[in-house]
């Protein structure tokens, strides 16, 4: 796993020690992690740009805001995720894949915290629940 820090590893470690939130981007395969203090980058697409990457690449990453109390996952499934055409299957794959790689990335950053999907990002998950057949029906 390749971890890139903005503005530096030392600044990111200082923010962690001060219990300040970090912005974290985890590539879909988990091979790359980008991290930096929230106050230094402000938004995930800005973090990408500050690290010399196109802000248009935002849809290649799982997006998190992390501190010592937990990780909030900005659950936004790209419409072309893994080339899956069916929206429900695509969102389900995104969910499963995220929970497979995000904890590994968080651990590599020194966090052992729960992952939460804030309410404003749960509409896709609610859609899946509505489509899930109930046993016996």
PyMOL commands that set and color helices and strands:
alter all, ss='L'
color gray80, all
select helices_A, chain A and resi 9-17+38-41+44-50+55-60+81-83+87-108+119-121+123-131
alter helices_A, ss='H'
color red, helices_A
select strands_A, chain A and resi 2-6+22-27+32-37+61-67+70-74+115-116
alter strands_A, ss='S'
color yellow, strands_A
deselect
rebuild
show_as cartoon
